[in-house]
Amino acid sequence: MALAHRTTAGLWDTYGDILLTDGATRFRSIATLMSIGMSGLLTAFLAAFGRAIAEVGAIIIVGGNIQGYTRTMTTAIALETSKGVYLWLWHLASFS
């Protein structure tokens, strides 16, 4: 989240007022800034995805996945989404 904020805040500080002064609407300014900062936003997305995958992998390795004995919240979510059971996840999320 901080990587994406840093990218977008820096772009807005540099180009935001210039785009608005030149007559671009706020929506057009944001679209232009997103295209300018595509590499930074892609980096932020890939870093977040990598952290999420590493978290699931670490929990599965350390916590195990023995049903009824060592099932953690992360392994339960990963297992149920891979099976396509999404209704159960809503119930699980409402109690956590």
Secondary structure, DSSP 8 states (H G I E B T S, - for coil): -HHHHHHHHHHIIIIIHHHHHTT--HHHHHHHHHHHTHHHHHHHHHHHHHHHHHHHHHHHHHH---TTTT--HHHHHHHHHHHT--HHHHHHHHH-
